[in-house]
Amino acid sequence: MILEKIEEAPGDPSVTITTETTEKIKGEALFLRSLMYYKLWNLWGTAPLINKRIKDLGSSKNPNSIDTELLDQAITDLTLAATLLPDSWDDTYTGRATNESAYGLLGKCLVFRADYYKKTDASRSNADYAAAIAAFNNITMHTLDGVAYADNYDNSKENNAESLFEWQASIQAGFENIWLNNDFDQTMSMHAYWGFFNCEWSFWAGTPFVPTQKLINTFEPGDPRIDESFAPTADGRYNGYAWVKYTKNMGPQNMTASLNNPRILRVADVLLLKAEALLQSGGSKSEAIGLINQVRTRARGAGTIPADRSEAETDMAVIMQWIMDERFLELSGEDDHRWFDLKRWYYAGYIDLSTWGADDNGFSSLRSDFAFQEFLSDTQGKLWLPIPSGETEQNELIVQNPGY
């Protein structure tokens, strides 16, 4: 709707809008739509591709998208958004998407699409890796310099130099009932909720999200990220360890509401994706390792662990494992990363999930009754979620995902 109204505005005498404002609003709308298509594709692999406003019932039913059409649209939109969004905003608009936000998400979508086609269309895959590197190279104002690892989960260090995009959490004044869409004519809640990490009173199930044993085992003793990610606990609800990311330095709370922004896209994520794109497209191995080491150097701070990886290494399999391990550690417990990474690496053939079991060295599930191999087989290796029945019942054009 926003994109359509922007196009109509110049011909509407009742609307006064500058070219600069038009470009910023259009860029933001394209960026946010792309973020949603990125998530839709990774979770379900498909959804109706809607890129125009639906104005009548006859246009309300659309079929599934196929292959990477959702990512294709996101890549098209982000390419344009990057040319429209500003380098930065003044303090009044802190947190709005910038052109570097768009370049970061663009590169990410390109790497994901490259992985999807790696086995079936190598030339297309390599072209996407190259385009991703070009997009990442446009990120020059955001950096790891001066940003501690812990700053990315600290309420007092939001929107720092590393952050490319994050959810801007707020707290309503007075009483807030989080189970309602709004409270007594107040604005809809915009707070962050971390009850699934710290099992606060409102998380009634009493079964918080916990780090897996595989993650605990993968961290080197002495890695400073350990204390900023999780902590040992004797509380029986946690299976030995509780997440402290986002809850250690949460800041003021009102009831269940938290001001601590969830970070959605940050430079460490981008650097590791760029390293992967360089490696898999035949680029400089030493440069790729150097990018891994940027993340490791920042992680250890003034200490010695984790040490840098050797830039003399030439074995692609070894370097790729370094990248995968570093993403596992650096981005652990953060929204989407691990599950999305595992799926795309499986598509590309970098890992074989068919050999993973419910143990510390494999899928590392605490659920002994979760038949991962059946899940993989039934979904035809796509590992997509079931399309909600509300969608399939209201729209006969929607085809359910395999396995459900």
URBELFEN-V204848 format. One record per residue. N is the residue number from 1. RES is the residue in three letters. SS is DSSP state (@ for helix, = for strand, . for the rest). PSI is psi in whole degrees, 0 to 359 (none if undefined). OMEGA is omega in degrees with one decimal (* if undefined). Layout:
# URBELFEN-V204848
N_RES_SS_PSI_OMEGA / N_RES_SS_PSI_OMEGA
This chain:
# URBELFEN-V204848
1_MET_._317_179.4 / 2_ILE_@_315_-178.6 / 3_LEU_@_321_179.6 / 4_GLU_@_316_-179.1 / 5_LYS_@_327_176.8 / 6_ILE_@_319_-179.8 / 7_GLU_@_329_-178.7 / 8_GLU_@_336_-171.3 / 9_ALA_@_315_-177.6 / 10_PRO_._333_-179.5 / 11_GLY_._5_-178.5 / 12_ASP_._111_-176.9 / 13_PRO_._344_-179.2 / 14_SER_._356_-176.1 / 15_VAL_._130_173.9 / 16_THR_._118_-177.5 / 17_ILE_._133_-178.0 / 18_THR_._161_177.1 / 19_THR_@_319_-179.3 / 20_GLU_@_314_179.8 / 21_THR_@_319_178.4 / 22_THR_@_314_-177.4 / 23_GLU_@_318_-179.6 / 24_LYS_@_313_-178.5 / 25_ILE_@_317_179.3 / 26_LYS_@_317_179.4 / 27_GLY_@_318_178.4 / 28_GLU_@_316_-179.2 / 29_ALA_@_316_178.8 / 30_LEU_@_320_179.8 / 31_PHE_@_312_-176.6 / 32_LEU_@_322_176.5 / 33_ARG_@_321_179.3 / 34_SER_@_320_178.0 / 35_LEU_@_321_179.2 / 36_MET_@_321_178.1 / 37_TYR_@_323_175.7 / 38_TYR_@_314_-179.7 / 39_LYS_@_317_178.9 / 40_LEU_@_315_-177.9 / 41_TRP_@_317_-177.2 / 42_ASN_@_328_-178.4 / 43_LEU_@_314_-175.1 / 44_TRP_@_343_-178.3 / 45_GLY_._348_-176.5 / 46_THR_._155_172.5 / 47_ALA_._156_174.6 / 48_PRO_._133_179.1 / 49_LEU_._102_-176.7 / 50_ILE_._109_178.2 / 51_ASN_._21_171.9 / 52_LYS_._157_-177.0 / 53_ARG_._132_178.2 / 54_ILE_._121_-173.4 / 55_LYS_._352_-178.9 / 56_ASP_._158_-177.1 / 57_LEU_@_328_-179.2 / 58_GLY_@_338_-179.4 / 59_SER_@_5_-171.8 / 60_SER_._343_-179.9 / 61_LYS_._119_-178.7 / 62_ASN_._148_-177.9 / 63_PRO_._173_174.8 / 64_ASN_._147_164.9 / 65_SER_._163_-179.5 / 66_ILE_._157_177.6 / 67_ASP_._240_-175.7 / 68_THR_._28_-176.3 / 69_GLU_@_324_178.2 / 70_LEU_@_316_176.3 / 71_LEU_@_322_178.9 / 72_ASP_@_315_179.9 / 73_GLN_@_318_179.0 / 74_ALA_@_318_-179.5 / 75_ILE_@_318_176.5 / 76_THR_@_313_-177.2 / 77_ASP_@_320_-178.1 / 78_LEU_@_327_176.7 / 79_THR_@_319_177.4 / 80_LEU_@_316_-177.5 / 81_ALA_@_323_-179.3 / 82_ALA_@_333_178.9 / 83_THR_@_346_-175.8 / 84_LEU_@_328_-175.3 / 85_LEU_._150_-179.0 / 86_PRO_._165_175.1 / 87_ASP_._325_-177.7 / 88_SER_._169_176.6 / 89_TRP_._158_175.0 / 90_ASP_._171_-171.3 / 91_ASP_@_334_179.7 / 92_THR_@_330_-175.1 / 93_TYR_@_30_178.3 / 94_THR_._133_177.0 / 95_GLY_._348_177.2 / 96_ARG_._155_-178.8 / 97_ALA_._141_175.8 / 98_THR_._178_178.2 / 99_ASN_@_330_178.1 / 100_GLU_@_332_170.9 / 101_SER_@_315_-178.9 / 102_ALA_@_317_179.0 / 103_TYR_@_322_179.1 / 104_GLY_@_312_180.0 / 105_LEU_@_325_176.6 / 106_LEU_@_310_179.5 / 107_GLY_@_322_-179.8 / 108_LYS_@_314_178.7 / 109_CYS_@_322_-179.9 / 110_LEU_@_319_177.5 / 111_VAL_@_318_179.4 / 112_PHE_@_319_178.8 / 113_ARG_@_323_177.4 / 114_ALA_@_319_178.7 / 115_ASP_@_321_-177.6 / 116_TYR_@_323_-176.7 / 117_TYR_@_5_-174.5 / 118_LYS_._317_-176.4 / 119_LYS_._332_-171.7 / 120_THR_._338_-177.0 / 121_ASP_._81_-174.0 / 122_ALA_@_322_-178.4 / 123_SER_@_319_177.6 / 124_ARG_@_319_179.5 / 125_SER_@_314_-179.6 / 126_ASN_@_324_177.9 / 127_ALA_@_321_178.8 / 128_ASP_@_321_175.6 / 129_TYR_@_316_-179.7 / 130_ALA_@_318_179.3 / 131_ALA_@_324_178.0 / 132_ALA_@_317_178.0 / 133_ILE_@_317_178.9 / 134_ALA_@_319_179.0 / 135_ALA_@_315_-179.9 / 136_PHE_@_328_-180.0 / 137_ASN_@_342_178.7 / 138_ASN_._355_178.9 / 139_ILE_._102_-175.1 / 140_THR_._339_-176.6 / 141_MET_._337_179.4 / 142_HIS_._140_-170.7 / 143_THR_._162_171.7 / 144_LEU_._341_-175.2 / 145_ASP_._127_176.3 / 146_GLY_._4_-179.7 / 147_VAL_._116_176.5 / 148_ALA_._154_178.3 / 149_TYR_@_316_-177.1 / 150_ALA_@_338_-179.0 / 151_ASP_@_336_-176.3 / 152_ASN_@_356_-180.0 / 153_TYR_@_13_-174.4 / 154_ASP_._126_179.9 / 155_ASN_@_329_-176.9 / 156_SER_@_357_-177.2 / 157_LYS_@_30_-177.8 / 158_GLU_._156_177.0 / 159_ASN_._44_-179.4 / 160_ASN_._185_-173.6 / 161_ALA_._339_179.4 / 162_GLU_._335_-170.4 / 163_SER_=_121_176.5 / 164_LEU_=_331_175.6 / 165_PHE_=_136_177.2 / 166_GLU_=_156_178.2 / 167_TRP_._128_-177.3 / 168_GLN_._94_-175.8 / 169_ALA_._148_178.1 / 170_SER_._171_178.1 / 171_ILE_._132_177.8 / 172_GLN_._152_176.1 / 173_ALA_._145_176.1 / 174_GLY_._197_-176.8 / 175_PHE_._143_178.4 / 176_GLU_._125_175.9 / 177_ASN_._105_-173.4 / 178_ILE_._348_-178.6 / 179_TRP_._355_178.7 / 180_LEU_._153_177.7 / 181_ASN_._325_176.1 / 182_ASN_._168_-176.9 / 183_ASP_._109_168.6 / 184_PHE_._55_176.8 / 185_ASP_._10_174.9 / 186_GLN_._163_177.9 / 187_THR_._148_178.6 / 188_MET_._142_-177.4 / 189_SER_._137_178.6 / 190_MET_._22_-176.4 / 191_HIS_._166_171.5 / 192_ALA_=_153_-179.4 / 193_TYR_._125_-177.4 / 194_TRP_._19_-178.4 / 195_GLY_@_334_179.8 / 196_PHE_@_347_174.7 / 197_PHE_@_312_-174.1 / 198_ASN_@_5_174.6 / 199_CYS_._45_178.9 / 200_GLU_._175_-170.9 / 201_TRP_._328_-174.9 / 202_SER_._346_179.6 / 203_PHE_._78_-166.3 / 204_TRP_._334_-178.5 / 205_ALA_._332_178.4 / 206_GLY_._18_-179.9 / 207_THR_._81_-175.0 / 208_PRO_._160_171.8 / 209_PHE_._137_-178.9 / 210_VAL_._152_175.0 / 211_PRO_._144_179.7 / 212_THR_._160_176.8 / 213_GLN_@_327_178.2 / 214_LYS_@_318_178.5 / 215_LEU_@_315_179.2 / 216_ILE_@_317_-177.1 / 217_ASN_@_333_-174.6 / 218_THR_@_328_178.2 / 219_PHE_._135_172.6 / 220_GLU_._135_174.2 / 221_PRO_._132_-179.4 / 222_GLY_._351_176.4 / 223_ASP_._120_-177.1 / 224_PRO_._340_-179.7 / 225_ARG_@_340_-179.8 / 226_ILE_@_308_-175.8 / 227_ASP_@_340_178.7 / 228_GLU_@_354_-176.5 / 229_SER_@_314_-177.8 / 230_PHE_=_167_-178.5 / 231_ALA_=_144_177.0 / 232_PRO_=_147_179.6 / 233_THR_._148_176.7 / 234_ALA_._356_178.7 / 235_ASP_._120_-174.7 / 236_GLY_@_344_-179.3 / 237_ARG_@_345_-167.5 / 238_TYR_@_357_-179.3 / 239_ASN_._35_173.1 / 240_GLY_._330_-177.2 / 241_TYR_=_144_177.3 / 242_ALA_=_141_173.9 / 243_TRP_=_140_171.2 / 244_VAL_._356_173.5 / 245_LYS_._134_178.2 / 246_TYR_._341_-179.3 / 247_THR_._341_-178.7 / 248_LYS_._318_178.9 / 249_ASN_._62_-172.2 / 250_MET_._329_-177.3 / 251_GLY_._192_-176.5 / 252_PRO_._143_175.2 / 253_GLN_=_152_174.4 / 254_ASN_=_111_-173.3 / 255_MET_._244_179.5 / 256_THR_._357_-173.0 / 257_ALA_=_139_178.2 / 258_SER_=_144_175.8 / 259_LEU_._353_-172.5 / 260_ASN_._113_-174.6 / 261_ASN_._130_166.9 / 262_PRO_._127_178.4 / 263_ARG_=_126_-173.5 / 264_ILE_=_320_-177.5 / 265_LEU_=_125_-179.7 / 266_ARG_=_168_-169.2 / 267_VAL_@_321_-179.3 / 268_ALA_@_318_175.8 / 269_ASP_@_313_-178.3 / 270_VAL_@_317_-178.8 / 271_LEU_@_319_-179.6 / 272_LEU_@_326_174.5 / 273_LEU_@_321_178.2 / 274_LYS_@_320_177.1 / 275_ALA_@_318_179.1 / 276_GLU_@_316_179.8 / 277_ALA_@_318_177.3 / 278_LEU_@_312_-177.0 / 279_LEU_@_313_-172.9 / 280_GLN_@_346_178.3 / 281_SER_._9_178.3 / 282_GLY_._18_179.3 / 283_GLY_._191_-176.4 / 284_SER_._121_177.8 / 285_LYS_@_320_-178.5 / 286_SER_@_324_176.8 / 287_GLU_@_319_178.2 / 288_ALA_@_317_179.3 / 289_ILE_@_324_177.5 / 290_GLY_@_324_177.9 / 291_LEU_@_320_175.0 / 292_ILE_@_317_-177.0 / 293_ASN_@_333_174.3 / 294_GLN_@_317_-179.8 / 295_VAL_@_319_-179.3 / 296_ARG_@_322_178.4 / 297_THR_@_315_178.5 / 298_ARG_@_321_-177.4 / 299_ALA_@_318_-174.4 / 300_ARG_@_343_179.5 / 301_GLY_._235_-179.0 / 302_ALA_._2_-178.0 / 303_GLY_._202_-177.1 / 304_THR_._350_-177.4 / 305_ILE_._133_2.4 / 306_PRO_._141_179.0 / 307_ALA_._160_177.5 / 308_ASP_._150_171.9 / 309_ARG_._151_-178.6 / 310_SER_._123_179.7 / 311_GLU_._358_176.5 / 312_ALA_._352_-179.4 / 313_GLU_._137_-178.7 / 314_THR_._351_-178.6 / 315_ASP_._116_-176.7 / 316_MET_@_320_-178.6 / 317_ALA_@_320_179.2 / 318_VAL_@_314_-178.2 / 319_ILE_@_320_178.7 / 320_MET_@_322_176.6 / 321_GLN_@_322_175.8 / 322_TRP_@_316_179.7 / 323_ILE_@_314_-178.7 / 324_MET_@_319_178.7 / 325_ASP_@_319_-177.4 / 326_GLU_@_323_176.3 / 327_ARG_@_321_178.0 / 328_PHE_@_315_-176.7 / 329_LEU_@_309_-173.8 / 330_GLU_@_321_-172.9 / 331_LEU_._12_-175.7 / 332_SER_._139_176.8 / 333_GLY_._0_-179.3 / 334_GLU_._156_-170.6 / 335_ASP_._121_167.5 / 336_ASP_._328_-162.7 / 337_HIS_@_307_-170.5 / 338_ARG_@_311_-177.5 / 339_TRP_@_317_179.3 / 340_PHE_@_321_179.0 / 341_ASP_@_313_-177.9 / 342_LEU_@_318_-177.9 / 343_LYS_@_313_-176.6 / 344_ARG_@_325_177.4 / 345_TRP_@_327_175.9 / 346_TYR_@_316_177.9 / 347_TYR_@_318_-175.5 / 348_ALA_@_345_-179.1 / 349_GLY_._12_179.5 / 350_TYR_._334_174.7 / 351_ILE_._160_178.6 / 352_ASP_._98_-177.3 / 353_LEU_@_345_179.7 / 354_SER_@_346_179.3 / 355_THR_@_0_-176.0 / 356_TRP_._134_178.2 / 357_GLY_._179_-178.0 / 358_ALA_._70_178.5 / 359_ASP_._176_-173.8 / 360_ASP_._334_-177.7 / 361_ASN_._353_-178.7 / 362_GLY_._237_-176.6 / 363_PHE_._336_174.5 / 364_SER_._48_178.2 / 365_SER_._139_174.4 / 366_LEU_._348_-178.9 / 367_ARG_._105_179.9 / 368_SER_._342_-178.7 / 369_ASP_._3_179.6 / 370_PHE_._109_-177.1 / 371_ALA_._84_-174.8 / 372_PHE_@_321_-178.9 / 373_GLN_@_322_177.5 / 374_GLU_@_319_178.3 / 375_PHE_@_315_179.7 / 376_LEU_@_316_-178.1 / 377_SER_@_314_-175.9 / 378_ASP_@_327_180.0 / 379_THR_._13_177.0 / 380_GLN_._36_176.9 / 381_GLY_._4_-178.8 / 382_LYS_._331_179.2 / 383_LEU_._37_178.3 / 384_TRP_._158_177.3 / 385_LEU_._161_175.8 / 386_PRO_._139_175.1 / 387_ILE_._129_-176.9 / 388_PRO_._140_-177.3 / 389_SER_@_332_177.5 / 390_GLY_@_328_179.2 / 391_GLU_@_315_-177.0 / 392_THR_@_329_-179.5 / 393_GLU_@_327_-178.8 / 394_GLN_@_342_-176.3 / 395_ASN_._102_-176.7 / 396_GLU_._351_178.0 / 397_LEU_._345_-178.4 / 398_ILE_._128_177.8 / 399_VAL_._129_-178.4 / 400_GLN_._148_176.5 / 401_ASN_._152_179.8 / 402_PRO_._142_176.7 / 403_GLY_._357_-175.8 / 404_TYR_._none_*
